[in-house]
Amino acid sequence: MYRPDLDYFPGILSVGLIAVWVLLGLIGLGLFVLLLVSLGRDAGRRNSNVAGWVILTVFTGFYGLALYLLNRGPIVAPTSES
């Protein structure tokens, strides 16, 4: 029975795994940026410090988001959806 030389196979697997991890990282980064944009828009509608909340969330991650959600006030500015 013919058995091909598979010395290159682990190298192909590692390149594929690196590509998967890079892709997952880019997807996660994109979702985090979307979260920051959403947080900034919501903070602007509530007359809150937009830059402060966004910077806090950038440095603390989801802890900053949790703090914002606990401390946000009522909506002051009308939305453009109506």
N, C-alpha and C positions, 0 to 999 in steps of 0.2 A: 504494500500500500504506500502510496506517495504521501509524504509528510512535508509540507512546505516549511521553509525556514521562517520562523516567526520572531526573529530577534527584533525586528522593527515594531512589532505589535504593541508593546508597552509604551513606546514613544507616541504612537498614534493615539492611544487611550489618554495619555497625559495631556496632549494637545487638545483633545476633545473635551476633557474635563475642565481645562483652563478656559476654553471657549464658553462652556456652560456657566462657569462661575462668573466670568466677565459679563455675560448676558444677564444673569440674575442680578448682579450688582448694578448694571445700568437700569434695569427695570425698577429696582428698589430706589435708586437715586431719582429716577423720574417720578415715582410715586411720592417721594419725600418733597420734591419741588412742587408738585401739584398740591400737596398738603400745605406747604408754606404759602402758596398763592391763595388758596382758599381761606387760610387763616388771616392773611392780610386783608382780603376783601371783607371778611366778616368783621374784623376789628375796625375797619374803616366805616362800616355801616353803623357800628355801635359807638362811634366817637371815642375809640380807645387808642392808645399809643401803638400804632401799627409797627413802626420800626423796632420798638422795644420788644413787642411780643414775638416778632419774626426772629430777631437776633437771639432772644432767649430760647426759642424753639430750635434754632440752628445749633446752639451749643449744648442744649440739654436733651434734645431729641423729643421723644414722646412725653417726657416729664413736663416739658414746657407746654406742650399741647394740653396735657391734663390740667395744669395750672390755669391756662387760659379758659378752658371749658368750665372750670369751677368758679372763675372770677369774672366772667363776661357779664355785661349789663344788658339792658333792653335795647332793641333796635331803635336808633334815633333817625337815621336817614332812610327815606323810602327806597325800596328796591326798584329796579328798572323793569322787572318782570310783569308788573301790573299795567 
